[in-house]
Amino acid sequence: MPNSKSQPIDILAFTSSGKGGDLEEAIKFSLDIISSGEETVVYVYPSIPDILSASIFISKVAASNTPLAVRLEPLIDTERVKNVNLISIGVPLSKKQYDEIARKSKKALILGLCVKGLSKSKGNASIICSTKYSGTALYTWKILRDKLDIIDYLLLLSSLIASNMFRVPKDPIEKSMLNDAINKGVIEESKGVRIFGISNKPLYKALTESLIPYLYGLTGNEGGCREFVRKHGIDDLSTKLTDHEASTIKKVIEDVLELANKVSPNMWKVEDLIGETYSLKNPVEGFSDDLLEFSAQISAIIERAGYGTSAYIRSFFDIISRMYAKTYYDALKNVSSVFERILKEPLRELEVGGRKVKVVKTDMDEYVYMLESVVLTSGYADESDVLIFESDKGFMITYSTIKRVFLANSYKAIEVFSKASDKQLAKGFIFSSLKNIISSLRRL
């Protein structure tokens, strides 16, 4: 049982060694919940990084023959956790909600963002949080590190990369997770170009299938990529980038960097495009062995299969992956064509309470997180911007946008949006008019 006087554990304060009595106690507490056999409710924040991490916890609880309920909701109904064990993955809570959950539940493991005023762990709860936005992969890795198999690691690494919008993580503790996966023989590190699958695909194909970075005029345009490659003196279209002379490679990279920065100058720097790259040591059939592309494939599967189904992706990985293995290429086609249309339309931008709000018009219901990632990594919007997706169904603000923008105050934003919205979907809140979103934002 956690010490009622102990401080919540800031996960980012720990090094890759994971040493420290408080963390070790929290890990033991967490493993006791998983194997308890007592009725357990797992609440999961409805975003791709959180769902991927949660699927690992869910599979471990299910393997213990524990009565299990899983809820993908942006806030916790405290009445539903009364007298049961709770595992909360990434759900933003206020100090009052933390204390109420800790009081009502039998045992609670709460993983998320630290909130203002949360000075002590109350009741029979263990709180592991971070003081800045971070995907829940780090918490899951710290707690379950000794119980992870290869697929667990791949899903957690995918969660980590998805939380970084499919770019290689820069944070030292995130890199320590990558290093651990290298030491465990899950992935291999090398130096190269950070374009999905560029080390093992023909150059024109890798450029065609580059979603992040989005290459203006090339992504999703196979004919344009063939022409681009030929203009660089490459007649054999079956060749990879590394098959060519250093001068050719240098020129290709320079021109690719220019296209990556077409939407927003200096969004991508040389060090973003070239550096450590990671590949799966034991590739999964039907998937890329490039870790970045593998992560995008898994995320596309979650969007296509649905968030509720995907919460169990670890337990049914073989079945789900076989059914949806080619989904990423459908996502690539859809997202690139939608983003191309977005770039041709005038940008709708407002400022509300010091925040920039950008309205993105899309007729696409699936692959919203993939589109959001492209919008942000292309520089079309900044990470602090509120993104609103407009379609014939109305205006949607996603749960991933809420957490990214409002951080530890996300619980308050969710409460406000929930009351003002017309409908709540798996991915976010729908409003019939933009005016209602704006009035909600003014209250935050």
Buried (B, 14 or more C-beta within 10 A) or exposed (E): EBEEEBEBBBBBEBEBEBEEEBBEBBBEBBBBBBBBEBEBBBBBBBBBBBBBBBBBBBBBBBEBEBEBEBBBBBBBEBEBBBEBBBBBBBBBBBBEBBBBBBBBBBBBBBBBBBBEEBEBBBBBBBBBBBBEBBBBBBBBBBBBBEEBEBBBBBBBBBBBBBBBBBBBBEBEBBBBBBEBBBEBEBBBBEEBBBBBBBBBBBBBBBBBBBBBBBBBEBBBBEEBBBEBBEEEEBEEEEBBBEEBEEEBBEBBBEBBBEBBBBBBEEBBEEEBBBEEBBBBBEEBEEBBBBBBBBBBBBBBBBBBBEBBBBBBBBBBBEEBBEEBBEBBEBBBEBBBBBBBEBBEEEEEEBEBEEBBBBBBEBEBBBBBBBBBBBBBBBBBBEEEBBBBBBBEBBBBBBBBBBBBBBBBBBBBBBBBBEEBBEEBBBBBBBBEEBEBBBBBBEEB
